[in-house]
Amino acid sequence: MIANRFLPTDSVVRQLNQGLNVDHMKALFQQRLFASSELQIQHCAIDRIKYKPGKNCLVCYRLVIINRKTGLSVDRLLSARFYESGGSLRRFKKAKLNNQLFRQQATRSAELLIHLSELDCVIWVFPNDRKLKSLALLNNEQRLQKIIFPGLIEQHWGEQWKLMKLQSQRVHYLPEHTCCVRTQLILRHQQTGESKIQLLYGKTYYNNQGCEAYKVMRQLWTSDVRKLGLLAIPQPVTYAAEHKMLWQHSVPGQPVLEWLKSDPVFYSRFDEIAEQVVALHQSAIKVSKQITRTQLCQQLNTVVDLISLVMPDSHQSLESLVARLSNQQNCDTRRPEAILHGDLHLKNMLADEQQIYLIDLDDVHRGDPLQEIGSLIAAILCQSVNQVFSQTDALRMIQLFLYHYQGLVSWRINPDDLRWYVAVALVNERISRSISRLKEGRLQNIKRLLALATEIATSQEAPVWCDVNLSEQVMEVDRAVP
């Protein structure tokens, strides 16, 4: 449960407090779903939230349900969208008409879609989803084995390879957006009898983002920088357009974030991280999407509107900062345009003992390389504010990355431009996500993030990490790591 004192007061989504009170929702689900059943909800937790102030709120609940007779328990996911007063009934009726699973399994309709009129809420029961039309397919091993993998295996490994066994596990679900599964295949060659195990990741999307990601990954996989070992990414396998489903090979390792939290020696590998980012930035591939400073300023104004609804006491401060940032749009144009990851943070890099990999290439686009660097720095600073890392450790990471990145490119990092991009990313990405995701403890940190962004953008004295010329100081930090 999220403490009520940190929840915004929303005049449209009036039931927000009830929807985010897991004890209240657990009792309500038990009453409405299993009132006269042997099934009992043992545990209820909130997996994800997507909040649009003044419009609606999507909450994904994870239930642990136990059979009181057998003692067996199962997990179940419910995606509940809370609407304005009186707005849920027409959405419920529309969902019944449009949903594929209802047409295919009308007898199970009560299990797939639920209307809670008292909360103006419509609930989609996994694998039913308002937008992900192939969610049920992706999470059904038998259907994957019959529909997806015969063609995939023949196309990727050849017609002599046959699927002997398949085991799949869901690893990520973002309602109405994406779902990802990890699938282990046991293959056997029909002529030689050779067997091998392959580990793939499959991801389905609500839109055509997966198609664009596959095109980008194919270009990167066949690029010289990847073949020369300068860039490491997962190998794409195929994109099933009919199902909006992307398949790719697994890569080994764990997120860089976890390495940094558990192993201080890993700080010495920031040169490898910088090498991967530079290799991506300098890739000679074709990408249609571009994000400019003008577009970033437009996003800033959107966040101002959000703050006015959620934290009106911070509205004036953010509005002043955004006005200043918007007036500073002009920048050094001598930097070459780069291929940007689009969501570069420490969880989207995997590492094992030998290699750093860049993963989750869904948002690749063209833009100023400092846009990406500013986003990464903002993510690290935000983790410091959220007490994932100390300020000292965050400073060390930023200094090491900037030092190694600067050593790999021919152009000089402009400190003023970098400060602009960091401040913009703190607002557009970190403050915005703190609002939309409503994670416990994050709303009360918005003022700290806003103060940090303001200081970075307006202080006459640049942050210590911003001076990439302090090479000796940076290397002393590097050598000081145990």
C-alpha positions in Angstrom: 0.0 0.0 0.0 1.2 3.5 -0.8 0.9 5.9 2.1 -2.1 8.1 1.5 -0.3 11.3 2.5 1.9 10.9 -0.6 -0.9 10.3 -3.1 -2.2 13.2 -5.2 -5.7 14.4 -4.8 -7.3 13.8 -8.2 -10.7 15.4 -8.9 -11.3 13.0 -11.9 -9.9 9.7 -10.6 -11.5 10.1 -7.2 -11.0 6.4 -6.3 -7.2 6.5 -6.5 -6.8 6.0 -2.7 -9.0 2.9 -2.8 -7.4 1.4 -5.9 -3.9 1.7 -4.4 -4.9 0.3 -1.0 -4.0 -3.4 -1.5 -5.8 -4.5 1.6 -9.0 -2.9 0.4 -8.6 -4.3 -3.1 -7.7 -7.8 -1.8 -11.0 -7.9 0.1 -12.9 -6.6 -2.9 -11.4 -9.2 -5.2 -12.1 -12.0 -2.8 -15.7 -10.9 -2.6 -16.3 -10.4 -6.3 -14.1 -13.2 -7.8 -14.2 -16.0 -5.2 -17.1 -15.3 -2.8 -18.5 -18.9 -2.9 -15.3 -20.7 -3.9 -12.7 -22.9 -2.4 -10.1 -20.3 -3.7 -8.8 -17.7 -1.3 -6.5 -14.7 -2.0 -3.5 -15.2 0.2 -1.6 -12.2 -1.0 -2.2 -9.1 -3.1 0.5 -6.7 -4.3 0.8 -3.9 -6.9 3.2 -4.8 -9.7 2.9 -1.6 -11.8 1.1 1.7 -12.1 0.6 4.0 -15.0 -1.1 7.1 -13.8 -2.4 9.9 -16.1 -3.4 12.7 -13.7 -6.9 14.1 -14.4 -7.6 11.2 -16.8 -7.3 7.6 -15.5 -5.0 5.2 -13.7 -3.9 1.7 -14.7 -2.9 -0.7 -11.9 -1.5 -4.2 -12.3 -2.2 -6.4 -9.3 -0.4 -9.7 -8.6 -2.6 -12.1 -6.6 -1.4 -15.3 -4.9 -4.5 -17.6 -4.8 -4.6 -20.8 -2.7 -7.0 -23.7 -3.0 -8.1 -24.4 0.5 -8.8 -28.1 -0.3 -5.5 -29.0 -2.1 -3.2 -26.4 -0.6 -1.9 -25.5 -4.1 -1.4 -21.9 -5.0 -1.2 -20.0 -8.3 -0.3 -16.4 -9.3 -2.8 -14.3 -11.2 -2.4 -10.9 -12.7 -5.2 -8.4 -12.9 -4.9 -5.1 -14.9 -7.4 -2.6 -13.6 -8.1 0.7 -15.3 -9.8 3.3 -13.1 -11.9 5.9 -15.0 -13.7 9.1 -14.3 -17.1 9.0 -12.5 -19.6 7.1 -14.7 -17.0 6.4 -17.4 -16.4 2.7 -16.9 -19.6 1.1 -18.1 -19.2 2.1 -21.8 -15.5 1.0 -21.7 -16.6 -2.3 -20.3 -19.2 -2.8 -23.1 -16.7 -1.8 -25.7 -14.1 -4.2 -24.3 -16.5 -7.1 -24.5 -17.3 -6.4 -28.1 -13.7 -5.9 -29.3 -11.8 -8.5 -27.3 -10.5 -11.5 -29.2 -10.6 -13.8 -26.2 -14.3 -13.1 -25.6 -15.1 -14.1 -29.2 -13.0 -17.3 -28.8 -13.9 -18.2 -25.3 -17.3 -16.7 -24.6 -18.1 -19.2 -21.9 -15.1 -18.0 -19.8 -16.0 -14.3 -20.2 -16.6 -13.8 -16.5 -13.0 -14.9 -15.8 -11.5 -12.6 -18.5 -13.1 -9.2 -17.9 -14.6 -7.7 -14.8 -16.6 -4.5 -14.2 -16.4 -2.9 -10.7 -19.0 -0.2 -11.1 -18.6 1.1 -7.5 -15.0 2.0 -8.4 -15.6 2.9 -12.1 -13.1 0.3 -12.9 -12.6 -2.3 -15.7 -10.3 -5.3 -15.0 -8.6 -7.4 -17.6 -7.5 -10.8 -16.2 -4.2 -12.1 -17.6 -3.7 -13.1 -20.4 -6.5 -10.8 -21.4 -5.3 -7.3 -22.2 -6.9 -4.2 -23.7 -4.2 -3.7 -26.3 -1.9 -6.7 -26.4 -3.7 -8.9 -28.9 -1.1 -11.7 -28.9 -0.5 -11.9 -25.2 -2.4 -15.2 -24.8 -0.3 -16.7 -27.6 3.0 -15.6 -26.2 2.2 -17.1 -22.8 0.9 -20.5 -24.1 3.6 -23.1 -24.6 1.4 -25.4 -26.7 0.3 -22.6 -29.1 3.9 -21.3 -29.4 5.1 -24.8 -30.3 2.4 -25.1 -32.9 2.1 -21.6 -34.4 5.4 -19.8 -33.9 8.3 -22.1 -33.6 8.0 -24.4 -36.7 8.6 -21.6 -39.1 11.0 -19.7 -36.8 13.3 -22.8 -36.4 13.3 -23.6 -40.1 14.1 -20.0 -41.0 16.8 -19.5 -38.4 18.5 -22.9 -38.1 17.3 -24.9 -41.1 14.7 -27.4 -42.0 16.7 -30.3 -40.5 16.3 -28.9 -37.0 13.2 -30.0 -35.1 11.8 -28.8 -31.8 11.9 -31.6 -29.2 10.9 -29.6 -26.0 9.9 -26.1 -25.1 9.8 -24.4 -21.7 8.7 -20.8 -21.4 8.6 -18.3 -18.5 7.2 -14.8 -18.3 9.9 -12.3 -17.3 8.2 -8.9 -17.9 4.7 -7.6 -18.3 3.7 -4.0 -18.8 -0.1 -4.0 -19.3 -1.3 -2.5 -22.6 2.3 -2.0 -23.8 4.6 -5.1 -23.9 5.2 -8.5 -22.5 8.4 -10.6 -22.6 9.0 -14.3 -22.1 12.2 -16.3 -21.8 11.9 -19.6 -23.8 14.3 -22.5 -23.7 14.2 -24.7 -26.8 15.7 -28.2 -27.1 16.4 -28.9 -30.8 17.5 -32.0 -32.6 19.0 -32.4 -36.0 17.1 -35.0 -38.0 20.1 -36.4 -39.9 23.0 -36.3 -37.4 21.0 -36.7 -34.2 22.8 -33.8 -32.6 20.9 -31.9 -29.9 21.3 -28.4 -28.6 19.7 -26.0 -26.3 18.8 -22.5 -27.4 17.5 -19.7 -25.1 15.4 -17.0 -26.7 13.4 -14.0 -25.6 10.1 -13.2 -27.1 8.4 -9.9 -26.8 5.0 -8.7 -28.0 4.0 -5.1 -28.5 0.7 -3.1 -28.7 2.0 -1.2 -31.7 4.7 -1.5 -34.4 7.6 -0.6 -32.2 8.8 -4.2 -32.3 9.0 -4.1 -36.1 11.2 -0.9 -35.9 13.3 -2.5 -33.2 13.9 -5.6 -35.3 15.0 -3.5 -38.3 17.5 -1.6 -36.1 18.8 -4.8 -34.5 19.3 -6.5 -37.9 21.3 -3.5 -39.1 23.4 -3.4 -36.0 24.0 -7.2 -36.0 25.3 -7.1 -39.6 27.3 -3.8 -39.0 31.1 -3.7 -39.0 31.2 -2.4 -35.4 29.4 -5.5 -34.2 31.4 -7.9 -36.4 34.7 -6.3 -35.2 33.6 -6.9 -31.5 33.2 -3.2 -30.7 29.4 -3.5 -30.1 27.7 -6.3 -28.3 23.9 -6.7 -28.6 21.5 -9.7 -28.6 21.2 -11.4 -32.0 17.7 -10.8 -33.5 15.9 -14.0 -34.7 12.7 -12.9 -36.4 9.7 -10.5 -36.2 6.2 -12.0 -36.6 4.3 -9.1 -37.9 0.9 -10.8 -37.6 1.4 -11.1 -33.9 3.6 -8.0 -33.3 6.2 -10.3 -31.8 10.0 -10.0 -31.7 12.3 -12.9 -31.0 16.0 -12.6 -30.1 18.8 -14.7 -28.6 19.6 -14.4 -25.0 22.9 -12.8 -23.9 24.7 -13.8 -20.6 25.2 -11.7 -17.5 23.3 -9.6 -15.1 22.4 -5.9 -15.1 25.3 -3.5 -14.6 23.2 -1.9 -11.8 23.5 -5.1 -9.8 27.2 -5.4 -10.4 27.8 -1.9 -9.2 25.7 -2.5 -6.0 27.5 -5.7 -5.1 31.1 -5.5 -6.6 33.2 -2.3 -6.2 35.8 -3.8 -8.6 33.2 -3.3 -11.4 33.9 0.4 -11.4 37.1 -0.4 -13.3 35.0 -1.5 -16.2 33.5 1.9 -17.1 35.9 2.1 -20.0 34.0 -0.9 -21.5 30.7 0.7 -20.9 31.9 3.9 -22.6 33.2 1.8 -25.5 29.8 0.2 -26.1 28.0 3.5 -26.0 30.4 5.1 -28.4 30.2 2.2 -30.8 26.4 2.5 -30.9 26.6 6.3 -31.3 29.0 6.0 -34.2 27.1 3.1 -36.0 26.4 3.8 -39.6 22.8 2.5 -39.7 19.6 4.1 -41.0 17.1 5.2 -38.4 14.0 7.2 -39.3 13.1 8.5 -35.8 14.8 11.7 -34.6 14.4 13.6 -31.3 15.5 17.3 -31.3 15.9 19.9 -28.6 12.7 21.5 -29.7 10.8 18.3 -29.1 12.4 17.9 -25.7 11.2 21.4 -24.8 7.7 20.5 -25.8 7.9 17.5 -23.4 9.0 19.9 -20.6 5.8 21.8 -21.0 3.8 18.6 -20.7 5.5 17.8 -17.3 4.7 21.4 -16.1 1.0 20.5 -16.8 1.4 17.3 -14.8 3.0 19.0 -11.8 0.2 21.5 -11.7 -2.3 18.6 -11.1 -0.2 16.5 -8.8 2.0 18.9 -6.8 0.6 22.4 -7.4 3.0 23.9 -4.8 6.0 23.0 -7.1 4.3 24.3 -10.2 5.8 27.7 -10.2 9.4 26.5 -9.5 9.2 24.0 -12.4 7.6 26.5 -14.7 10.5 29.0 -14.1 13.0 26.2 -14.7 11.3 25.2 -17.9 11.2 28.8 -19.2 14.9 29.1 -18.6 15.7 25.8 -20.3 13.5 26.7 -23.3 15.4 29.9 -23.7 18.7 28.0 -23.8 17.8 25.7 -26.8 20.7 26.9 -28.9 23.8 24.7 -28.5 27.1 23.8 -30.0 26.3 22.3 -33.4 29.8 20.9 -34.1 29.0 17.5 -32.6 28.1 14.9 -35.1 24.6 13.4 -34.9 24.6 10.0 -33.3 22.5 6.8 -33.1 21.1 6.8 -29.6 19.8 3.9 -27.5 16.9 6.0 -26.3 16.6 4.4 -22.8 20.2 4.1 -21.7 20.5 3.3 -18.0 22.3 0.8 -15.8 19.5 -1.9 -16.1 19.7 -1.8 -19.9 23.3 -3.0 -19.9 24.1 -6.6 -19.1 27.6 -7.8 -18.1 29.4 -11.0 -17.4 33.0 -11.5 -16.7 34.1 -10.9 -20.3 31.6 -8.6 -22.0 29.2 -5.6 -21.7 26.0 -5.9 -23.7 23.4 -3.2 -24.6 19.9 -4.6 -24.4 16.3 -3.3 -24.9 16.8 -1.5 -28.2 13.2 -0.5 -28.6 13.7 3.2 -28.7 16.7 3.7 -30.9 16.7 7.1 -32.7 18.9 9.8 -34.1 20.0 12.8 -32.0 22.7 14.7 -30.2 25.0 12.3 -28.3 24.8 14.6 -25.3 21.1 13.9 -25.1 21.9 10.2 -24.4 24.8 11.1 -22.0 22.6 13.6 -20.1 19.9 10.9 -19.8 22.3 8.4 -18.3 23.7 10.9 -15.9 20.1 11.9 -14.8 19.3 8.2 -14.2 22.4 7.8 -12.0 21.6 11.0 -10.1 18.0 9.9 -9.6 19.3 6.6 -8.1 21.3 8.6 -5.7 18.3 10.6 -4.7 16.4 7.4 -4.3 19.2 6.1 -2.1 20.2 3.2 -4.5 23.7 4.7 -4.5 25.5 7.2 -2.3 26.3 10.6 -3.8 29.9 9.7 -3.7 29.4 6.5 -5.8 27.1 8.4 -8.2 29.8 11.0 -8.7 32.4 8.3 -9.3 30.3 6.6 -12.0 29.6 9.8 -13.8 33.2 10.9 -13.8 34.5 7.6 -15.0 32.0 7.3 -17.8 32.6 10.9 -19.0 36.4 10.5 -18.8 36.4 7.3 -20.9 33.7 8.5 -23.4 35.7 11.7 -24.0 38.8 9.7 -24.7 37.0 7.8 -27.5 35.5 10.7 -29.5 37.2 13.4 -31.5 34.8 16.2 -30.4 34.9 17.9 -27.0 32.0 17.6 -24.5 30.6 21.0 -24.0 29.9 21.4 -20.2 27.0 23.9 -20.7 25.3 21.7 -23.2 25.7 18.7 -21.0 24.2 20.5 -18.0 21.2 21.5 -20.2 20.6 17.9 -21.2 20.9 16.5 -17.7 18.5 19.1 -16.3 16.0 18.3 -19.1 16.3 14.6 -18.6 15.7 15.0 -14.8 12.4 16.7 -15.7 11.2 14.8 -18.8 12.3 11.3 -17.6 12.8 11.2 -13.8 10.2 13.6 -12.5 7.7 12.5 -15.2 8.1 8.8 -14.3 7.9 9.6 -10.6 4.4 10.9 -11.3 3.2 8.3 -13.8 4.5 5.2 -11.9 3.5 6.4 -8.3 6.2 4.1 -6.8 6.3 4.3 -3.0 8.6 7.1 -1.8 9.1 8.6 -5.3 6.5 11.4 -5.2 8.1 13.0 -2.1 11.5 12.9 -4.0 10.1 15.1 -6.8 11.1 18.3 -5.0 14.6 17.0 -4.5 14.8 16.1 -8.2 13.5 19.5 -9.2 16.0 21.3 -6.9 18.8 19.2 -8.4 17.7 20.0 -12.0 17.4 23.7 -11.1 20.9 23.8 -9.5 22.5 22.0 -12.5 20.8 24.4 -15.0 21.2 27.7 -13.1 24.3 27.5 -10.8 27.2 29.7 -11.9 29.5 27.0 -10.8 29.3 23.8 -12.8 28.9 20.4 -11.0 32.2 18.7 -10.3 31.4 15.8 -12.6 30.8 18.2 -15.5 34.5 19.0 -16.0 35.8 16.2 -18.2 39.2 17.7 -18.2 40.0 16.6 -14.7 41.6 13.5 -16.0 44.1 13.1 -13.2 41.4 13.4 -10.6 39.2 11.0 -12.4 41.9 8.4 -12.7 42.7 8.8 -9.0 39.1 7.9 -8.3 39.4 4.9 -10.6 42.6 3.7 -8.9 41.0 4.2 -5.5 38.3 1.6 -6.2 39.2 -1.6 -4.3 
